[in-house]
């Protein structure tokens, strides 16, 4: 093994591409696994980051043989030599393209979320993957990038077998890799951690890159650190702690059932909190193995214990800052349960579409000021939150977001949640700072 994980591989690859900084390249990651690698390259080269979305067009009776490829914006690349040899007629090509175009459109909707592509016209483009085996997708990506107007295409990956490396020079102006082994068995053998990259992680990395490009990224004095929260059972929970310059407090996120620290909704709220000089900790409440157990997902006492372990970890690193909890769904119940613990270092709580009823035995003991936010068109959850509010004996408030459903997917609904949370934490951190 040469690389610890994709981030490490990206940093090693970036050092080999550093000479391209001056030409202001665009870095394109092949989703999913290529994006974490590409992010590190883009950071070190101070370049914009985007995904390159391609679908190969396979010969009908031999799908692994590519007759062409398609990309966004109606781009279509056809290898006429292969098409003629395989006797693929235009009507067959149209049928194949229609099927693959539908898949491409779904990918674009998932990863872009309405954000336009970065223009490649006249630019040097670096196409990045986490490793290349046969090279068929990488070839298609290079062809599509050129069809989008790239003046120069550099293909880069941490590991490419030497036989494939030579063949790729036909589609790229330059091919760069850290390792070029022979014999070659699998990309994963070169990584210590080759965990599958999720859609949520790709979205998070693209959103962060877009924020940096528009001035919403890290400022001088900001810090972002990977944290590992040790469990009494011997396992560890992965997390990411962000502390801005001149922070007024830290908010620990507790995601809902079936979600993770890569929850796009929590990440959207997090971005708003950052702008209010609030630190954030996004972490996984369960290990990957535990997350497969449905019973643990609804074990609120266990989740609350994990949340308190996370607050302890933050206090070790930032002992002077007040702490709050932002919980969604079952995570809101865990936040309230944790806040009810004697001596819990929780200054304020916000619940989004929460299930406070799951913390009913502890609600009367909650002393932290609590804001519950529910969508207008989420009647059952709204009823449960109203009942919980009547049970509690602390400063508390329920805000109903007009027009919103349970997941706050309506335009502006999640922005409203984020604004409410930022104001609640800011107000109570400033007024309650001396209580810790």
N, C-alpha and C positions, 0 to 999 in steps of 0.2 A: 504493500500500500504506500502511495506517495502523498495522497491528499487526506486531510482530516475530514473535511466535508466540502460542499460546493463553494462556500464562502472562501475557504482556504485555497481551493483550486482557482477561484476567480482572482484572488490576489496574486497568486503565482503567475497566472496567465497575463495579468495586467502589466507586470514588470517587463514581460517580453513584448508588450505592445506600446510601451511608454513613448516611443519615438513618434507615435501618431498623434500625440496630444496637440501639437501645433497645427495640424490640418483640420481641427475641430470636427472629429468624426461623429457619426450617429451610431450608437451601439444597439443592436437588435438581438434579443434573446429568443431562442426557440422554446416555446412552452412545452412542458412545464419546467423540466429540470434545468434548462439552459438559462432561465431568468435569474436565479440566485447567483450564478456564475457571472452573467452579463452585468448584474448590478454592481459587483465589485469592480469590474473593468470600467464601467461608466463612472463610478465614483473616483477612481484613481486617475482617469483621463479627463475628468471634469467635462464629461460628455452627456448629452441627453440619452435617456434609455427608453426603449420601446420594445414591443414584441414584433416578430415577423410571423405572420400566420399564413401557412401554406398547406395545400392538400395535393397529394400526388394523384395523377390520373392514370390508373392502371389499365392494362390491356384486359378486356372482359374475360377471356379464358385463361389469363395468366396475370392476376392482379398485382403480383410483386414486381412485374416488369412495367416500369413507368413509361407512358407514352407522352407525358407532359405534366404540367403542374398549374395550379391556379393560386392567385393571391387576392388580397382585398382590392377594391376599386375596379373590379372587372378584369384584372390582369390574368392573362392566359398565355402559357408558354407551351409549345408543342414541338416535340422532336419528330420532325417529318420523316426522317430516316426510319425510326422505329415504327411510326404509324404505317408507312407504306409496307415495311417488311411484315408487320403483323396484320396487315389488311384490315385496319380499323377504319370504318367509314365515318363520315362526318355525323350521320345520325346517331351512331354509337357514341361518338365523342360528346355530342350534345347531351345524351342521356347520362353518361358518366359525370360530365361536368355539373349537371343539375343536381345530382345526388351529393357530390362533394361540395358544391357551392352552399347547399343548405347547412352542411356541417360547419363550413367555414364561417357562415353568418352567425351560427350559434356561438362559436368560439369568440368571434369579434364582440358579440353582445356581452358575453361573460367577462372578458378581460378588459374591454375598453370602456364599457358603461357610459357610452355616449361621447367619450373623449376622441378627438380626431387623431388620425395617424400623423406621426412626424414626417414631414416631407423629406424625401430622399433625393430630390432633384439636384443634380450636380454635386452631391456630397460623397465623401468617403464613408463607406458603411462597413462596420465590423459585425459580422454574423457570428453569434456565440452559442455553443451548445455545451452540455456538461461532459460530453464524450461522443465520439463518432465511431461507429462500427463499420457498417457497409457504406454509409455516406449518401444513401438515396435521398433522405429528407434534407440533408445539408446541401446537396446539389440543387434540389428544387428551390430551397431558400435563396441561394445565391442567384439563381436565374430570375426569381421573382423580384429580388432586390434590384437587379439590373433593369428589369422591365419597369420598375417604379422610378427609374431615372438616375440611379446611383452611378457616379462617374468612376468609382473604384470600389471593388468588393474584396474585403479581407475576411477569410473564414478562420475562426479561432476556436479551439477546444482544448481542454487540459490533456486529453489523451486521444490519439488517433493511430491506429496500426499503420505500419510503414507502407504496406501495399495499398491501403485506401488513400493514404496521404498523397501518393503520386498521382492517383486518378483524379483527385480533387483539384489539382492544379489546372485542369481543363476548364473549370467553371469559376474559379476565383483568381484574382490578380495576385493574391498572396495567401498562403496557408500557414498558420502559426499553431504550434502545440508545445506543451511542456514535455510530454513523453510520447515516443513513437515506437512502441514495443513490437516485437515479432519473436515467437508466436503471440497471438492475441486471443483471449478467450471471452472476456466480458468487461464492460466498462466498470461495473460495480466492484471488481476485484482491485481497482486502483484507489478506492475510497474506504476509509475507516467507517464513515457514516454516509450511506447512500440511501437514506430514507426518502420515500416518494414525496415529491413536491405537490402540494395541493393547489387547487384553483384559488383558494383564499390567500395562500402565500403569494402567488403570482400577482393577484390583485393588490395586495398590501405593498409589495415592492414597486409596482408601477405607480400606485398612488403616492408613495413617498417620493419617488423620483420626480413626479409631476409637481409635487409641493415644493421640492427644492428648486426646480426650474422656475417657479413663479414666486420665489422669495419666501416660501413657507417652510423651508427646510431648516436645518440646524443653524443656530446663531452662535456667535462667539460666547463661550462659557457654557453652552448646552453640553450635556453628556448623555450617551445612550449605551447601556451596558447589558450584556447577556447575563442573566442570573440563573442559578440552579438552587432550588429550594429542597433541602434534604428532608426526608421523611423518616419517622421513627421505624417504619417497616424496612428501611434500607433503600427504598427507591428515591427518585429525584423528580421534581417538577420543573419544567423549563419555562423561563420567562424573559421578559425584556423590560428593563427599567430605564425610563427617560426622566432626567432631571434638568429643567431649564436653568438658564442663568437667572439669578435672583428669584428663586422659587418661593411661592407662598404656601405650598403644601404638596402632598402626593396623593393621588387617587388610585386605589387598587381595584382592578376590574374583576368581577366574578361573572363569567359567561353563563349562558343558559344551557339546558340539557341538549346534548348532541352537538355542541359547538366547541370552540377552542380559543386559544389566544389569537388566532387569525380571523376571528369573527369580523366580517367587514362592517357590521353595524357598530360594534364597539370601537373599531378602529376609526370610524367616522366621528364618533363622539370624542375619542381621544385627540384627534387633530384639533377639534375646537377647544378642548381643555388646554392643550399646549399653548394656544395663542393667548390664554389668560394666565400664563406663567404658572401653570399647574403641572407638577410631575405626574407620571403615570407608570403603573406596573400592569402589564398584560401577561398573564401566565396561565398555564393549564392546571385546572383543579384536580384532574385525574391523570395518571400515567396512561400511555396508549393501551396497555393491557386492561386496565381498570375501566377505560371508557367503553370497552366492549360489553361490560356487565351492566345491564339495564338497572338493576337494583342499586348499584353505586351511584348512578346518575341522579337518583332521587333520594339518596341518603343525605339529607340536609345537615344532620349533625356532623357527618364526615366532611362534607364540603365546607362547613363553617370552620371546622378545625384546620382544614387546609388553608382557608382564608386567613386565619389568625397566624399560621406559620408564615404566610407571605408577608403579613404586616410586621412580624418579628424580623424577617429578613430585611425589609426596608428600613426599619428603625436602627438596625445595626449599621447600615450604610449612611442613613440620614437621620440621626437621632434628634435633631432639633426641629424637624418639620412635622406639622400636624398631618394626620392621615384620614382619608375618607374611603368609602366603598361605593362603587357603582355596580349594581347588580341587574342582570336581565333574566327574566323568567325564573327558573329555579335558583339562579345566582342571586336574585334579590332576596329570596328566603334565606339563603346562606349568609348574606350580608347582615340581615336583621338578627339572625341567630347569633352570629359572631359578635355583633354590637351589644347583645344582651349579656355577654359574658362579663363577670366582675373584673374591672380593671382593663377591659379591652381598649386598646389605644385608637379608638375610632371616633373621630370628631363629628362626622356627618355621613349620612347615607342617602343615596338616590337609587330608586328602583325604576326600571323601564319595562313596562308590560309584565310586571313581576307576579310572583305567586306567594304573597306574604302569608297566605293561609297555611302554607307548609311549615311556617315558623310559629304557628299559633301558640304553642306552649311557652314561648319566650317573649312574645310581643310586649307584654306588660312591663318587662324588665329593660326594654330598650330605652336608653337615655340620650342617645345621639339624635340631633335634629334630623328628621327624615322627610324626604320629598318622594312621593309616589307619582309616576307619570304613566297614564294609560290612554289608549286611543279611544275616541268617541264610539267607534264601531267595533268595540271588543267587549260586548256586554257582560259575559260571564266573568272575565278578568276584572272588569270595572266593578262588578258587584263584590268580588272577593277583596278588592283593595278598599272599598268603602267600609266593609265589615272590619277589616284589619285596622283601619284608621280609628274606628270607634273603640277598639280594644286597647290601643296604645296610650301611653301616659307621658309622652314627651312632646317637644315642639314638632309639629307635623303638618303636612299639607298634601293635598291631592290635586293634581292638575290634569284635566282632561283635554287632550289635543284634538281639536275639531277636525273631522274628516278622516282621522287616522284609524287604521285597523291594527291588529295585534303586532305586526312586524314593522309598522311605521314606514311602509314602502311608498306611500303617497308623496308627491312632490312637496318638499319643504317640511314634512312631518318630522323626519329624523333631525333636521337642522334645529327645529323647535326644541326637541328633547335635549340636544347638545347645549343649546343656549341656556335652557333652564338649569341643567346640571352645572354648567360653568358658573352661573350666578349663585347657585345654592352653595357650592363648595367654597367659592371665593368669599362670600359673606360670612360663612360660619368658620372658615379657617382663620380669618382675620379676627373675628370676635372670640373664638375659642382657643386661640394659639396658646395662651398661658395656662390652659387646663392640663396640658400633658406634662 
